[in-house]
Amino acid sequence: MAPRPGRRRVPARRRGRRDRAASDGTDPPAPPPPPERLTAAAGWAFPSGHTTSATVAAGILVVLLWPLLPSGRARAVLTAVAGLWAGLVGISRVALVAHWPTDVLGGWLLAGSVLTVLAIVLRPRPRDAVRPRPSGPPPGAAPPGVR
């Protein structure tokens, strides 16, 4: 079968590669490649410090404000806003070509670990869990004045 007029024949080993395949003019132009970096980044990148700190800050706000919010709806809004904040910071680090997605995922996991420990340590205890100290003599002690 002969190729249609006006088209170049593309070798089989190069078919499917848009960057090297011939275009007949109907395909949209390929987007330009992204620049090396859109923001300055130096040093180690794993885990993403921006993502970790934003997620921990958002989580601390949730942990501290949770008992002060009366309704489940307010708590859901607080959690959604905090999650959106942490998520957008992580996505922006990848979009700015400052981190790999695994760096951001590592930041989220590290922050989740820190927040889990903080939530366990800072959780409120029930009143009856704290036992008052007895005011009298210890059990089995001799009454006062008896030796």
Buried (B, 14 or more C-beta within 10 A) or exposed (E): EEEEEEEEEBEEEEEEEEEEEEEEEEEEEEEEEEEEEEEEBEEEBBBBBBBBBBBBBBBBBBBEBBEEBEEEEEBEEBBEEBBEBBBEBBEBBBEBBBBBEEBBBBBBBBBBEBBEEBBEEEEEEEEEEEEEEEEEEEEEEEEEEEE
